[in-house]
Amino acid sequence: MTGTDIGATVMAATDIDVVPSTRFADDDRLTWRFLMRVFVTGASGWIGSAVVPELIGSGHQVIGLARSDASAAALTAAGAEVQRGGLDDLDILGSAAAASDGVIHLAFKHDLAFTGDFEGAANADRLAIEALGEALVGSDRPFLIASGTLGLAPGRVATERDMPDLDAATTLFTGGPAIRARNAQMTLELASRGVRSSVVRLPPTNHGEGDNGFMATLVAIARDKGVSGYIGDGTNRWPAVHRLDSARLFRLAVETAPAGSALHAVADEGVAIRDIAEVIGRHLDIPVLSISPEDAGEHFTWLAGFLGSDSPASSALTRALLAWEPTHLGLIDDLDQGHYFHTPAP
Ligand SMILES: NC(=O)c1ccc[n+]([C@@H]2O[C@H](COP(=O)([O-])OP(=O)(O)OC[C@H]3O[C@@H](n4cnc5c(N)ncnc54)[C@H](OP(=O)(O)O)[C@@H]3O)[C@@H](O)[C@H]2O)c1
């Protein structure tokens, strides 16, 4: 497997402008690594707070962007240096990127996106990516951003070679999601300007204890309605990954992914939404019911469009390219651990 197989340009290790190198034990193998100072935006978030210890545990230094005292304190406690600033502080993003050996961009204005201004959040993301990317042009340094697998190839298993069809009449690639898809394309194109850029496509659920994302929302809706629902016959599928496995992929990618790589952080290729609903129904002891597509918007609110998508995805090319193998629980087994069903605080 070469980088070319997933549309990337192969880069030799000697092209990476990072010293010193050292040896680390990794899964019983001894491998060479270039130790880096990695600038991480969103380092205090759900995925970032797994990526930071993954990087530090492998000998890298982390400089995390923090917009608040609370986020700064969390990063310091995790052993990272703090760069104070927000996503709109483009000068700060550029100078921190220029002073780093590589960048992982995970920050996203979810607060804005999920309160009605997804386009505003996606546009802020574009400006941040431009600022970070421009600072790295000509450096051959790594630049990773998070993207998504949802809607890539509706109805069939998406691979790393698939690109979002922005002309398709799907509701997933209009407005903010379309802008985010273009942001990912823009990141990949930086490969032709001397940036070792990669896009890590995440499945809709990066599950694990403490998750506050789509799975937790689905559980909250089921609890609220007294019904664990799925749309139609519920055979549509979502891929999934444990967040500790996706964190490991980010680390492997910043170390060695070839320029222009689209990578899939996918462990479960496709879990039927009905199977998810059944576990939730069993744990909450409530009925599991089909919700008609016509009623899905009322029942699931903003989640309906995502939940109805049949978007399985493969990670075969990513696994072969980076020797990444997920080792943590799959989605159904993780749900069955019970931590999603602890009674929320009043
Ligand atoms: N979680 C998933 O399952 C999933 C699935 C697909 C794609 N993704 C994508 O993966 C990336 C990381 O997701 P996540 O789940 O870790 O998100 P998250 O838990 O919501 O974390 C978001 C991060 O962005 C930071 N942030 C938000 N607005 C900011 C601003 N204005 N200035 C500076 N920092 C700001 C937050 O800082 P504070 O700590 O200060 O709030 C936090 O560190 C995002 O691009 C997301 O869309 C996630």
The ligand as an ORCA input file, in Angstrom:
! r2SCAN-3c Opt
* xyz 0 1
  N     -17.295     13.895     18.398
  C     -17.599     13.284     17.266
  O     -18.152     12.172     17.288
  C     -17.269     13.909     15.922
  C     -17.748     13.298     14.760
  C     -17.422     13.844     13.519
  C     -16.635     14.985     13.461
  N     -16.212     15.581     14.617
  C     -15.381     16.798     14.505
  O     -14.177     16.600     15.242
  C     -13.738     17.853     15.791
  C     -13.595     17.710     17.307
  O     -14.878     17.364     17.838
  P     -15.172     17.220     19.394
  O     -16.252     16.199     19.514
  O     -13.908     17.039     20.148
  O     -15.787     18.665     19.721
  P     -16.031     19.366     21.151
  O     -15.988     18.375     22.257
  O     -17.262     20.209     20.984
  O     -14.766     20.307     21.311
  C     -14.676     21.485     20.562
  C     -13.352     22.146     20.878
  O     -13.308     23.364     20.138
  C     -13.029     24.422     21.054
  N     -13.683     25.631     20.587
  C     -14.981     25.824     20.282
  N     -15.201     27.089     19.923
  C     -14.005     27.713     20.035
  C     -13.588     29.039     19.806
  N     -14.431     29.993     19.412
  N     -12.270     29.331     19.995
  C     -11.395     28.363     20.400
  N     -11.730     27.106     20.638
  C     -13.034     26.789     20.451
  C     -13.601     23.974     22.375
  O     -13.009     24.726     23.426
  P     -13.662     24.789     24.913
  O     -13.161     23.544     25.625
  O     -13.127     26.029     25.482
  O     -15.163     24.775     24.760
  C     -13.189     22.500     22.361
  O     -11.839     22.377     22.728
  C     -14.770     18.876     15.356
  O     -14.377     19.443     14.149
  C     -16.007     18.024     15.124
  O     -16.976     18.627     14.303
  C     -16.506     15.074     15.838
*
